[in-house]
Amino acid sequence: MSAKELLTPQELSALTGLSVRTLADRRYRGLPPAYLKPANSRIVLYRQTDVVTWINPTAKDNNDEK
């Protein structure tokens, strides 16, 4: 897994529009997206694949409304 496949909370916040605090609250509550926290570290990272899996089910296709 390369570093480019991982997002920081700040990067995910910019991507989703959710605040870093909201992302922290979601982690606390056990809500998606899944995240990684290396042992003995305060660093939080999100896999891009997990973020896409989390976002995709909520995406709407404009063709669905016809």
matplotlib code that plots the C-alpha trace (Angstrom):
import matplotlib.pyplot as plt

x = [0.0, 1.5, 1.2, -0.9, -3.6, -4.0, -5.8, -5.4, -8.5, -7.7, -7.6, -10.8, -12.5, -11.6, -12.9, -16.2, -17.0, -17.3, -15.3, -12.3, -14.2, -17.2, -14.8, -13.4, -16.9, -17.7, -14.6, -15.6, -19.1, -17.8, -19.4, -17.8, -15.5, -13.1, -9.7, -6.2, -4.4, -0.8, 0.2, 1.5, 0.5, -2.0, -2.0, -5.3, -5.4, -8.2, -7.7, -9.0, -10.8, -12.7, -13.7, -15.0, -16.9, -18.4, -19.3, -20.5, -23.7, -24.9, -24.2, -27.1, -27.2, -29.3, -30.7, -32.3, -35.0, -36.3]
y = [0.0, 3.3, 6.6, 8.0, 5.4, 6.9, 10.1, 12.1, 13.4, 16.9, 15.5, 13.5, 16.6, 18.6, 15.8, 15.2, 18.6, 17.0, 18.7, 17.0, 17.1, 15.3, 12.6, 12.2, 11.9, 9.2, 7.3, 7.5, 6.2, 3.4, 4.8, 4.5, 5.1, 2.6, 4.0, 2.9, 3.8, 2.5, 0.9, 3.3, 6.3, 9.1, 9.2, 8.4, 7.5, 6.4, 4.1, 5.6, 2.3, 2.4, 6.0, 5.2, 2.2, 4.5, 7.3, 5.3, 3.8, 7.4, 8.6, 9.3, 8.7, 11.4, 8.6, 6.9, 9.6, 9.0]
z = [0.0, -1.0, 0.9, -2.0, -1.3, 2.2, 3.2, 6.4, 8.2, 6.7, 3.2, 3.7, 5.2, 2.0, -0.2, 1.6, 3.1, 6.6, 9.3, 10.9, 14.1, 12.5, 11.2, 14.7, 16.1, 13.5, 14.5, 18.1, 17.3, 15.1, 12.0, 8.5, 6.8, 8.2, 9.3, 10.2, 13.3, 13.4, 16.7, 19.4, 17.2, 17.3, 13.5, 11.7, 8.1, 5.7, 2.7, -0.5, -1.3, 2.0, 1.3, -2.2, -0.7, 1.9, -0.5, -3.5, -2.1, -1.4, -4.9, -7.1, -10.8, -12.6, -14.9, -11.9, -11.6, -15.1]

ax = plt.figure().add_subplot(projection="3d")
ax.plot(x, y, z, "-o")
ax.set_aspect("equal")
plt.show()
